[in-house]
Amino acid sequence: MIATNIDLLDKICYDRRNPEQGEEIMKKTDLKNINLFLFDMDGTVLDSEPLYHACWERAMDEMHLDLDRDAFFLDVSGMNIPTMRAHCLKTYGADFPFEEVRELRRMYLMQALKTAPPPLKPGVPQIFATLRKMGIRAALATSSSCEYATNLMKRHGIDGCFDAIIGGDCVKNGKPHPEIFLRAA
């Protein structure tokens, strides 16, 4: 069985004030049929959304795009590039300058990442340590490219915690299609 249940993960992973309690909760939780945890990267392993939103905002400001930013972020979060492109062109019209905005956002993101990667979410190292102790594998399934995700995991020293890292560039169908999760498993 593969654990993807967010409630279970939240219960097991951490109380932000006491991350070590996750191991105790895992011992008390029936995990005997679970042999793999699937993780998303952005917002689950990394606290990256604030940085991504700031880069999109800056790019949209530079392009003088007047659109509901909250709706945009809600709609495109977790999408791979082809899915995001199709969504933007459908939602904002064929003249939406997706490639230009995306390139500006990428440029601002790369500038920011030179300083430091997005921080790990609280409790992440403890989660991986506990999973390893229990012999439960972990895989990363992210809409980001595999190379980008692997580099960020290396910068945090947790790339070895994953048995597989599958990026949005490794699958034909973007999230929420199950292809990326099945590949990661």
N, C-alpha and C positions, 0 to 999 in steps of 0.2 A: 504494500500500500504506500502511496505517496502522500505526504502531508502538505496540503495547500490551504488548509482551513485557517483563516486569519485569526479567528477567536482562539483556536488552539495555540497558534504561534504566539499571539499576544500573551496568553496565559502562561505559556512555557518560558518565553524569552526573558522578560524582565519587568520589574517594577522599577521605574527610573531612579527611585531612591535606593533600591537594593538589588542591583543586577545579579548578585550571586544567588538569589533565591530561585532563579530559573532552573538550576540543576536539581534542587530539591523538588520543585514542581514537576520536572520531567520524570524523576524517579517515581513520583506518585501517579503519574499519568500513564495510562495503558498505551505504550508505544511498541508493544511486541510485534505488531503487524506493520509497523512503519519502518521502511528501510531507506527512505529518501525524503529530504525536505527540498522543495523548490523555492528559490528566492528571486524576487525581482530586485533590480539594483536601485533605481531611483525612488527614494522615499521609503525604502525598506532596509537596504543595507547602507545606503548613503543618504545623507540629508542634503540632497542636491537640488530639489525643486526651487528653493529661493534663488540660487545662483542661475539656474536655467531661466527662471521667470525674469530676472533682472537683465539677462542677456537678450531675451526676446523683446522686452520692453524697450531697451536701448536701441535695438535694430528697428523696431516699429516706429519709435520716435524719429530716428534719423530718416526713415522713409516717409514720414508724415502720414502714417496710416491711422485712420480714425475708426477703430472698431472696439467692440466690447472685449477688453483684455481678459476679464475673468472668464467669460464664456469661451474665449479662444483657448486659454490654458486648460480649462476643464475638458474641452473637446479633444485637444491634441495630446494631452499627457498620456504617455505610454504607447503612442503610435510610432511605428517605424516610418522612415522617410517617404516611401511610396504611398503609404496609406495617408500620411499627413498631407502630402502634396494633393492627392485626390480630394481629400476632405476640404482643404482650403479653396481649391479651384471651384468645387461644387458650392461651397457655402458663401464665398466672397466674390465669386465670378471669375471668368476665364482670364480677366486682365489683372488678377491679384498677382503681385510680383513675388511669388513664393521663393523662387531661387535666389533672388537678390536679398530678401529678408533673411532667408536661411543662411546665406553666406555671411552676412553681417553678424548674425547671431553666433555663427561658428567662430568668426574672427574674435568677437568679444569673449566667447567662452575660452578659446585657446589662450588669450591674454590672461584671463583670470586663473586658468589652470597652471600657468607658469609659476604663479605664487604658491598655490597649494591646491590639493584636490578637495572636493566637497568632503566635509567631515563624515565619519561613520555615525550611524544612529546609535544612541546609547544602548549598551548591552550586547552589541554585535560580536565583539571578541568572545564574550562569555558564552554566547549561543553556540558559536562554532567549536569552542573548547568542549562544551557539554555534548554536542552531537558526536564529536570524535570519540570522547570517552565511552559513549554508548554504542559506538559502531554504526551510527546512522550517517549515511552519505548526504552530501549537499550539492546542489547544482544551481547555477545562476541562469535565469532566462530573462533577458533584457531586450528592449527595443533598440537600445544603442548598438553600435557595431561591436563585434566580438573583440577587435583590436583595442578599441577605446575602453571597453569594460575591463579587459584583461590588464591594460596599463593602469587603470585606476585601482584595481584590486592589488596589483603589485606595489603601487605607491603606498598603500596602506599595510602591506605585508600580509595580506590575507588571500592572495591568489591560490595558495596551496590548500586553502580550506574547501575549495570546490573540486568535485570530481569531474564537472563539466561546466563550461561557460559557453552559452549559446547566445549569439547576438541576433538582432533583427535582420542583419545582412546575411544570415545563414539560413533563412527561411523564406518561402515564397509569400506566405500569408502572415500579415501582421496581427498583433493582438487586437481583439480578444480571441481570434482564431486559436484553437488549441495546438497548432503545429509546433510552435516554439517550446511549449511545455512537454509535448510528447518527445521531441528531439532531445531536450535536456534530461529527460528521464531515461 
